[in-house]
Amino acid sequence: MVKKALTIGINHYSEGIANMNGCIKDAEEIAKILSTSYCEKKKGLEENFSCKVLTSNAELEKPTITRKVLKEEIKLLFEDESAEVVLFYFSGHGFENSLGGFLVTQDSASYDEGVSFNDLIMYANNAKDKEVFIILDCCRSGSLGHVAIAKNQFANIREGTSIMTASNARQESWDTESGGVFTQLICNALKGGSADVFGNVTFYHLYRHAESMLGAWEQRPTLKTNIKKSVVLRHIEPRIPLSEISKIIDYFPNPDNKFQLDPAFEPTENYEDGIKESQFLELQNMANNGIVSPLDEVHMYYAAIRSKKCELTPLGKKYWEIIKREI
């Protein structure tokens, strides 16, 4: 699958517009993380997204990211016929007026602030036969996808498009010397902070992580999606080896089965049953990741020494179905 990403970071703006602090760093970091993904076969990293990074320069007489440049780059990304998945990321100023929102470019001027959200969503909606992901870390970005002239809050996005923004249409986005707060959370999620037990990181995982962590901040991320299939943006090394988690269909031939334990499973009881002790380590690892839970006990150790049973959690049953379907 060919995946391409365009990441934009603008720190430097024309006179009258405050410069930003960490937008360049954000754009570079997002691209760095997206460019690789964990490969189970290689037991290491492999190429993931082909990334292009555009950042501002301080020489405002010759700005690098103008309205023209940004429009051209967005158009090239979304119209790239070789790509099956495209991702657009922007970190910089956002602006909104009665006509809608704008990604503010370096040559911003009154009544011509930059690339309009309407243009961005038009390019995304015109993209053919590909999955489109848009991440905006800028103020008032939550209106992306809304039809400004209609004055409603309904998103108008084609099937296969997903949008995530750092804040809603009325809020500011927090920017620090080390980067945007929202983008830092997205980076953490891409590195594995929100991955499922198989090591998959999807767009929804990113949003769920950011949304849960921004509870105390005065900005609320938004998610708008019209997906036709789930796309894994990045793989990380699974918390449980795939060869190990696949054994849940052996331990539990049916998702409602219970697995009987006894003291021989627990190494400290000195039964010296290597097979049971090895199985117990795997079951404990599953329990630590919310897949298995002991019955009538607070810990797997007590379930073993008291000859109790363990069972799949609701999450474990979900993974059981996935594994059963794919073998």
C-alpha positions as a Markdown table, in Angstrom:
| # | Residue | x | y | z |
|---|---|---|---|---|
| 1 | Met | 0.0 | 0.0 | 0.0 |
| 2 | Val | 1.4 | 3.4 | -1.1 |
| 3 | Lys | 1.1 | 6.0 | 1.7 |
| 4 | Lys | 2.1 | 9.6 | 1.3 |
| 5 | Ala | 2.1 | 12.5 | 3.8 |
| 6 | Leu | 2.6 | 16.3 | 3.6 |
| 7 | Thr | 3.4 | 18.0 | 6.9 |
| 8 | Ile | 3.4 | 21.8 | 7.2 |
| 9 | Gly | 5.0 | 23.8 | 10.0 |
| 10 | Ile | 4.9 | 27.7 | 10.0 |
| 11 | Asn | 6.6 | 29.6 | 12.8 |
| 12 | His | 7.3 | 32.8 | 11.0 |
| 13 | Tyr | 4.6 | 35.3 | 9.9 |
| 14 | Ser | 4.4 | 38.7 | 8.5 |
| 15 | Glu | 4.3 | 41.9 | 10.6 |
| 16 | Gly | 1.2 | 42.1 | 12.7 |
| 17 | Ile | 0.8 | 38.4 | 13.1 |
| 18 | Ala | 2.5 | 36.8 | 16.1 |
| 19 | Asn | 5.2 | 34.2 | 15.4 |
| 20 | Met | 4.7 | 30.6 | 16.6 |
| 21 | Asn | 7.1 | 28.6 | 18.7 |
| 22 | Gly | 6.9 | 24.9 | 17.9 |
| 23 | Cys | 5.2 | 24.4 | 14.6 |
| 24 | Ile | 8.3 | 23.6 | 12.6 |
| 25 | Lys | 9.3 | 21.0 | 15.2 |
| 26 | Asp | 5.8 | 19.5 | 15.2 |
| 27 | Ala | 5.8 | 19.1 | 11.4 |
| 28 | Glu | 9.2 | 17.5 | 11.4 |
| 29 | Glu | 8.4 | 15.2 | 14.3 |
| 30 | Ile | 5.1 | 14.0 | 12.8 |
| 31 | Ala | 6.9 | 13.2 | 9.5 |
| 32 | Lys | 9.8 | 11.4 | 11.3 |
| 33 | Ile | 7.4 | 9.1 | 13.2 |
| 34 | Leu | 5.1 | 8.4 | 10.2 |
| 35 | Ser | 8.0 | 7.5 | 7.9 |
| 36 | Thr | 8.6 | 4.2 | 9.6 |
| 37 | Ser | 6.5 | 1.3 | 11.0 |
| 38 | Tyr | 7.3 | -1.9 | 12.8 |
| 39 | Cys | 7.4 | -5.1 | 10.7 |
| 40 | Glu | 6.7 | -8.4 | 12.5 |
| 41 | Lys | 8.6 | -10.4 | 9.8 |
| 42 | Lys | 11.7 | -8.2 | 10.0 |
| 43 | Lys | 11.4 | -7.7 | 13.8 |
| 44 | Gly | 12.3 | -4.1 | 13.1 |
| 45 | Leu | 11.3 | -0.9 | 11.3 |
| 46 | Glu | 10.4 | -0.6 | 7.6 |
| 47 | Glu | 9.3 | 2.3 | 5.4 |
| 48 | Asn | 5.8 | 3.5 | 6.1 |
| 49 | Phe | 4.6 | 6.9 | 4.8 |
| 50 | Ser | 6.7 | 8.7 | 2.1 |
| 51 | Cys | 6.8 | 12.2 | 3.8 |
| 52 | Lys | 7.3 | 15.7 | 2.5 |
| 53 | Val | 8.0 | 18.4 | 5.0 |
| 54 | Leu | 7.5 | 22.1 | 4.3 |
| 55 | Thr | 8.5 | 24.6 | 6.9 |
| 56 | Ser | 8.7 | 28.4 | 7.1 |
| 57 | Asn | 11.8 | 30.6 | 7.0 |
| 58 | Ala | 12.5 | 33.8 | 8.9 |
| 59 | Glu | 13.3 | 35.8 | 5.7 |
| 60 | Leu | 9.8 | 37.2 | 5.2 |
| 61 | Glu | 10.7 | 39.0 | 2.0 |
| 62 | Lys | 11.0 | 35.5 | 0.4 |
| 63 | Pro | 8.5 | 33.4 | 2.3 |
| 64 | Thr | 8.6 | 29.6 | 1.7 |
| 65 | Ile | 5.0 | 28.9 | 2.4 |
| 66 | Thr | 2.7 | 31.2 | 0.6 |
| 67 | Arg | -1.0 | 30.7 | -0.4 |
| 68 | Lys | 0.1 | 29.7 | -3.9 |
| 69 | Val | 2.7 | 27.2 | -2.6 |
| 70 | Leu | 0.4 | 25.6 | 0.0 |
| 71 | Lys | -2.5 | 25.2 | -2.5 |
| 72 | Glu | -0.2 | 23.6 | -5.1 |
| 73 | Glu | 1.3 | 21.2 | -2.5 |
| 74 | Ile | -2.2 | 20.2 | -1.2 |
| 75 | Lys | -3.5 | 19.7 | -4.7 |
| 76 | Leu | -0.5 | 17.5 | -5.6 |
| 77 | Leu | -0.9 | 15.4 | -2.5 |
| 78 | Phe | -4.6 | 14.7 | -3.0 |
| 79 | Glu | -4.4 | 14.2 | -6.7 |
| 80 | Asp | -1.4 | 11.8 | -6.5 |
| 81 | Glu | -2.7 | 8.7 | -8.4 |
| 82 | Ser | 0.1 | 6.5 | -7.1 |
| 83 | Ala | -1.0 | 6.9 | -3.4 |
| 84 | Glu | -3.8 | 4.8 | -1.8 |
| 85 | Val | -3.6 | 6.7 | 1.5 |
| 86 | Val | -2.7 | 10.4 | 1.9 |
| 87 | Leu | -2.3 | 12.4 | 5.1 |
| 88 | Phe | -2.1 | 16.2 | 5.4 |
| 89 | Tyr | -0.8 | 17.8 | 8.6 |
| 90 | Phe | -0.7 | 21.5 | 9.3 |
| 91 | Ser | 0.7 | 23.4 | 12.3 |
| 92 | Gly | 0.5 | 27.2 | 12.4 |
| 93 | His | -2.1 | 29.9 | 12.8 |
| 94 | Gly | -5.7 | 29.4 | 12.0 |
| 95 | Phe | -8.2 | 32.1 | 11.3 |
| 96 | Glu | -12.0 | 32.3 | 10.9 |
| 97 | Asn | -14.4 | 35.0 | 9.7 |
| 98 | Ser | -17.9 | 35.0 | 8.3 |
| 99 | Leu | -16.7 | 33.2 | 5.1 |
| 100 | Gly | -15.2 | 30.3 | 7.1 |
| 101 | Gly | -11.8 | 29.2 | 8.3 |
| 102 | Phe | -8.3 | 29.6 | 6.9 |
| 103 | Leu | -4.9 | 28.0 | 7.2 |
| 104 | Val | -2.8 | 31.2 | 7.7 |
| 105 | Thr | 0.2 | 31.4 | 5.3 |
| 106 | Gln | 3.3 | 33.5 | 5.6 |
| 107 | Asp | 2.0 | 36.0 | 3.1 |
| 108 | Ser | -1.3 | 36.5 | 4.9 |
| 109 | Ala | -3.1 | 39.8 | 4.4 |
| 110 | Ser | -6.5 | 41.2 | 5.4 |
| 111 | Tyr | -9.3 | 39.5 | 3.4 |
| 112 | Asp | -6.7 | 37.1 | 2.0 |
| 113 | Glu | -5.5 | 35.2 | 5.1 |
| 114 | Gly | -4.3 | 32.0 | 3.4 |
| 115 | Val | -5.8 | 28.7 | 2.2 |
| 116 | Ser | -9.5 | 28.5 | 3.0 |
| 117 | Phe | -10.9 | 25.4 | 4.8 |
| 118 | Asn | -13.4 | 25.3 | 1.9 |
| 119 | Asp | -10.5 | 24.9 | -0.6 |
| 120 | Leu | -8.8 | 22.2 | 1.6 |
| 121 | Ile | -12.0 | 20.1 | 1.9 |
| 122 | Met | -12.7 | 20.6 | -1.8 |
| 123 | Tyr | -9.3 | 19.1 | -2.7 |
| 124 | Ala | -9.9 | 16.3 | -0.2 |
| 125 | Asn | -13.4 | 15.5 | -1.6 |
| 126 | Asn | -12.1 | 15.5 | -5.1 |
| 127 | Ala | -9.4 | 12.9 | -4.3 |
| 128 | Lys | -10.3 | 9.7 | -6.1 |
| 129 | Asp | -10.0 | 6.1 | -4.8 |
| 130 | Lys | -7.9 | 6.9 | -1.8 |
| 131 | Glu | -8.2 | 7.3 | 2.0 |
| 132 | Val | -7.7 | 10.9 | 3.1 |
| 133 | Phe | -6.6 | 11.9 | 6.6 |
| 134 | Ile | -6.3 | 15.5 | 7.7 |
| 135 | Ile | -4.8 | 16.7 | 11.0 |
| 136 | Leu | -4.9 | 20.4 | 11.9 |
| 137 | Asp | -3.1 | 21.9 | 14.9 |
| 138 | Cys | -4.2 | 25.5 | 14.7 |
| 139 | Cys | -6.7 | 27.8 | 16.3 |
| 140 | Arg | -10.4 | 27.5 | 15.3 |
| 141 | Ser | -9.7 | 24.5 | 13.2 |
| 142 | Gly | -12.9 | 22.6 | 14.2 |
| 143 | Ser | -15.0 | 24.2 | 11.5 |
| 144 | Leu | -13.1 | 22.3 | 8.8 |
| 145 | Gly | -15.7 | 20.3 | 6.8 |
| 146 | His | -18.6 | 22.7 | 7.6 |
| 147 | Val | -20.2 | 24.6 | 4.8 |
| 148 | Ala | -19.8 | 28.2 | 6.1 |
| 149 | Ile | -22.6 | 29.7 | 3.9 |
| 150 | Ala | -25.1 | 27.1 | 5.2 |
| 151 | Lys | -24.4 | 28.2 | 8.8 |
| 152 | Asn | -24.7 | 24.8 | 10.2 |
| 153 | Gln | -22.5 | 22.3 | 12.1 |
| 154 | Phe | -22.9 | 19.4 | 9.8 |
| 155 | Ala | -19.7 | 18.2 | 8.1 |
| 156 | Asn | -19.7 | 17.8 | 4.4 |
| 157 | Ile | -17.0 | 15.2 | 3.6 |
| 158 | Arg | -16.8 | 12.4 | 1.1 |
| 159 | Glu | -16.6 | 8.7 | 2.0 |
| 160 | Gly | -13.0 | 7.8 | 2.8 |
| 161 | Thr | -12.1 | 11.1 | 4.5 |
| 162 | Ser | -11.2 | 11.7 | 8.1 |
| 163 | Ile | -10.5 | 15.0 | 9.9 |
| 164 | Met | -9.0 | 15.6 | 13.3 |
| 165 | Thr | -8.5 | 19.1 | 14.7 |
| 166 | Ala | -6.8 | 20.4 | 17.8 |
| 167 | Ser | -9.7 | 22.6 | 18.9 |
| 168 | Asn | -13.3 | 23.4 | 17.9 |
| 169 | Ala | -14.4 | 26.3 | 15.7 |
| 170 | Arg | -14.1 | 28.9 | 18.5 |
| 171 | Gln | -11.1 | 27.7 | 20.5 |
| 172 | Glu | -7.4 | 28.4 | 20.4 |
| 173 | Ser | -4.8 | 25.7 | 20.1 |
| 174 | Trp | -2.0 | 25.6 | 22.7 |
| 175 | Asp | 1.5 | 26.2 | 21.4 |
| 176 | Thr | 4.7 | 25.9 | 23.5 |
| 177 | Glu | 8.4 | 26.1 | 22.8 |
| 178 | Ser | 8.5 | 22.3 | 22.6 |
| 179 | Gly | 5.6 | 22.1 | 20.2 |
| 180 | Gly | 1.8 | 22.1 | 20.2 |
| 181 | Val | 0.1 | 20.3 | 23.1 |
| 182 | Phe | -2.2 | 18.5 | 20.7 |
| 183 | Thr | 0.6 | 17.4 | 18.4 |
| 184 | Gln | 2.6 | 16.1 | 21.2 |
| 185 | Leu | -0.3 | 13.9 | 22.2 |
| 186 | Ile | -0.7 | 12.7 | 18.5 |
| 187 | Cys | 3.1 | 11.9 | 18.4 |
| 188 | Asn | 2.8 | 9.9 | 21.7 |
| 189 | Ala | -0.2 | 8.0 | 20.2 |
| 190 | Leu | 1.7 | 7.2 | 17.0 |
| 191 | Lys | 4.7 | 5.9 | 19.0 |
| 192 | Gly | 2.4 | 3.4 | 20.7 |
| 193 | Gly | 0.5 | 5.3 | 23.4 |
| 194 | Ser | -2.8 | 4.3 | 21.9 |
| 195 | Ala | -2.0 | 1.1 | 19.9 |
| 196 | Asp | -4.2 | -1.9 | 20.2 |
| 197 | Val | -2.8 | -5.2 | 21.5 |
| 198 | Phe | -1.7 | -6.1 | 17.9 |
| 199 | Gly | 0.4 | -2.9 | 17.7 |
| 200 | Asn | -2.0 | -1.2 | 15.3 |
| 201 | Val | -2.5 | 2.6 | 15.4 |
| 202 | Thr | -5.5 | 4.0 | 13.6 |
| 203 | Phe | -6.8 | 7.5 | 13.2 |
| 204 | Tyr | -9.4 | 6.9 | 15.9 |
| 205 | His | -6.7 | 5.7 | 18.3 |
| 206 | Leu | -5.0 | 9.1 | 17.8 |
| 207 | Tyr | -8.2 | 11.0 | 18.6 |
| 208 | Arg | -9.1 | 8.8 | 21.6 |
| 209 | His | -5.7 | 9.4 | 23.1 |
| 210 | Ala | -5.7 | 13.2 | 22.5 |
| 211 | Glu | -9.3 | 13.6 | 23.7 |
| 212 | Ser | -8.8 | 11.7 | 26.9 |
| 213 | Met | -5.5 | 13.6 | 27.8 |
| 214 | Leu | -6.9 | 17.1 | 27.0 |
| 215 | Gly | -9.6 | 16.9 | 29.6 |
| 216 | Ala | -8.1 | 19.6 | 31.8 |
| 217 | Trp | -7.1 | 22.0 | 28.9 |
| 218 | Glu | -9.3 | 24.7 | 27.4 |
| 219 | Gln | -9.3 | 23.1 | 24.0 |
| 220 | Arg | -11.3 | 20.1 | 22.8 |
| 221 | Pro | -10.1 | 18.1 | 19.8 |
| 222 | Thr | -12.7 | 17.3 | 17.1 |
| 223 | Leu | -13.1 | 14.2 | 14.9 |
| 224 | Lys | -15.1 | 14.0 | 11.7 |
| 225 | Thr | -14.9 | 10.8 | 9.7 |
| 226 | Asn | -16.7 | 9.2 | 6.8 |
| 227 | Ile | -14.6 | 6.0 | 6.5 |
| 228 | Lys | -15.3 | 3.1 | 4.3 |
| 229 | Lys | -12.5 | 0.9 | 5.8 |
| 230 | Ser | -10.2 | 0.9 | 8.7 |
| 231 | Val | -6.6 | 2.0 | 7.8 |
| 232 | Val | -3.6 | 1.3 | 10.1 |
| 233 | Leu | -1.5 | 4.5 | 10.0 |
| 234 | Arg | 1.4 | 2.9 | 11.8 |
| 235 | His | 2.4 | -0.4 | 13.5 |
| 236 | Ile | 4.5 | -0.6 | 16.7 |
| 237 | Glu | 5.9 | -3.7 | 18.2 |
| 238 | Pro | 2.9 | -5.5 | 19.8 |
| 239 | Arg | 2.7 | -5.6 | 23.6 |
| 240 | Ile | 2.1 | -9.3 | 23.3 |
| 241 | Pro | 3.8 | -11.2 | 20.5 |
| 242 | Leu | 1.4 | -12.2 | 17.7 |
| 243 | Ser | 2.5 | -15.8 | 18.1 |
| 244 | Glu | 1.5 | -15.7 | 21.7 |
| 245 | Ile | -1.8 | -13.9 | 21.6 |
| 246 | Ser | -3.0 | -16.2 | 18.8 |
| 247 | Lys | -3.0 | -18.9 | 21.5 |
| 248 | Ile | -6.2 | -17.5 | 23.1 |
| 249 | Ile | -8.2 | -19.7 | 20.7 |
| 250 | Asp | -6.3 | -22.7 | 22.2 |
| 251 | Tyr | -6.8 | -21.7 | 25.8 |
| 252 | Phe | -10.4 | -20.7 | 25.1 |
| 253 | Pro | -11.8 | -22.8 | 22.2 |
| 254 | Asn | -15.0 | -20.8 | 22.6 |
| 255 | Pro | -15.0 | -17.2 | 23.8 |
| 256 | Asp | -17.3 | -18.0 | 26.7 |
| 257 | Asn | -15.1 | -20.9 | 27.9 |
| 258 | Lys | -13.3 | -20.8 | 31.3 |
| 259 | Phe | -9.7 | -21.9 | 31.7 |
| 260 | Gln | -9.0 | -24.0 | 34.8 |
| 261 | Leu | -6.0 | -23.1 | 36.8 |
| 262 | Asp | -4.3 | -24.9 | 39.7 |
| 263 | Pro | -1.2 | -24.4 | 41.9 |
| 264 | Ala | 1.1 | -26.1 | 39.4 |
| 265 | Phe | 0.8 | -23.1 | 37.1 |
| 266 | Glu | 2.5 | -20.8 | 39.7 |
| 267 | Pro | 6.3 | -21.3 | 39.7 |
| 268 | Thr | 6.6 | -20.3 | 43.4 |
| 269 | Glu | 4.6 | -23.3 | 44.4 |
| 270 | Asn | 7.5 | -25.6 | 43.2 |
| 271 | Tyr | 5.5 | -28.1 | 41.3 |
| 272 | Glu | 8.2 | -27.8 | 38.5 |
| 273 | Asp | 5.6 | -28.2 | 35.7 |
| 274 | Gly | 7.4 | -26.4 | 32.9 |
| 275 | Ile | 4.5 | -26.5 | 30.5 |
| 276 | Lys | 1.9 | -25.1 | 32.9 |
| 277 | Glu | 4.4 | -22.4 | 34.1 |
| 278 | Ser | 5.0 | -21.3 | 30.5 |
| 279 | Gln | 1.3 | -21.2 | 29.8 |
| 280 | Phe | 0.7 | -19.2 | 33.0 |
| 281 | Leu | 3.3 | -16.5 | 31.9 |
| 282 | Glu | 1.3 | -16.1 | 28.7 |
| 283 | Leu | -2.0 | -15.9 | 30.5 |
| 284 | Gln | -0.6 | -13.4 | 32.9 |
| 285 | Asn | 0.7 | -11.3 | 30.1 |
| 286 | Met | -2.8 | -11.4 | 28.6 |
| 287 | Ala | -4.3 | -10.4 | 31.9 |
| 288 | Asn | -1.9 | -7.5 | 32.2 |
| 289 | Asn | -3.2 | -6.2 | 28.9 |
| 290 | Gly | -6.9 | -6.6 | 29.7 |
| 291 | Ile | -7.5 | -9.7 | 27.6 |
| 292 | Val | -7.9 | -12.3 | 30.4 |
| 293 | Ser | -9.2 | -11.9 | 33.9 |
| 294 | Pro | -9.3 | -14.3 | 36.9 |
| 295 | Leu | -12.7 | -15.4 | 38.2 |
| 296 | Asp | -13.6 | -14.5 | 41.8 |
| 297 | Glu | -10.0 | -13.3 | 42.5 |
| 298 | Val | -8.2 | -10.0 | 42.2 |
| 299 | His | -5.0 | -11.5 | 40.7 |
| 300 | Met | -4.0 | -14.4 | 38.5 |
| 301 | Tyr | -1.6 | -15.6 | 41.2 |
| 302 | Tyr | -4.5 | -16.2 | 43.7 |
| 303 | Ala | -6.6 | -17.8 | 41.0 |
| 304 | Ala | -3.8 | -20.3 | 40.4 |
| 305 | Ile | -3.0 | -21.3 | 44.0 |
| 306 | Arg | -6.7 | -21.5 | 44.9 |
| 307 | Ser | -7.5 | -23.6 | 41.8 |
| 308 | Lys | -9.9 | -21.0 | 40.3 |
| 309 | Lys | -10.6 | -20.3 | 36.6 |
| 310 | Cys | -9.9 | -17.4 | 34.3 |
| 311 | Glu | -11.9 | -16.1 | 31.4 |
| 312 | Leu | -11.7 | -13.7 | 28.4 |
| 313 | Thr | -12.7 | -10.1 | 29.1 |
| 314 | Pro | -15.0 | -8.3 | 26.6 |
| 315 | Leu | -11.9 | -7.0 | 24.9 |
| 316 | Gly | -10.4 | -10.5 | 24.9 |
| 317 | Lys | -13.5 | -11.8 | 23.2 |
| 318 | Lys | -13.1 | -9.1 | 20.5 |
| 319 | Tyr | -9.6 | -10.2 | 19.8 |
| 320 | Trp | -10.6 | -13.9 | 19.9 |
| 321 | Glu | -13.1 | -13.2 | 17.1 |
| 322 | Ile | -10.4 | -11.3 | 15.1 |
| 323 | Ile | -7.9 | -14.1 | 15.5 |
| 324 | Lys | -10.4 | -16.8 | 14.7 |
| 325 | Arg | -11.5 | -15.0 | 11.6 |
| 326 | Glu | -8.0 | -14.6 | 10.3 |
| 327 | Ile | -6.6 | -18.0 | 10.8 |
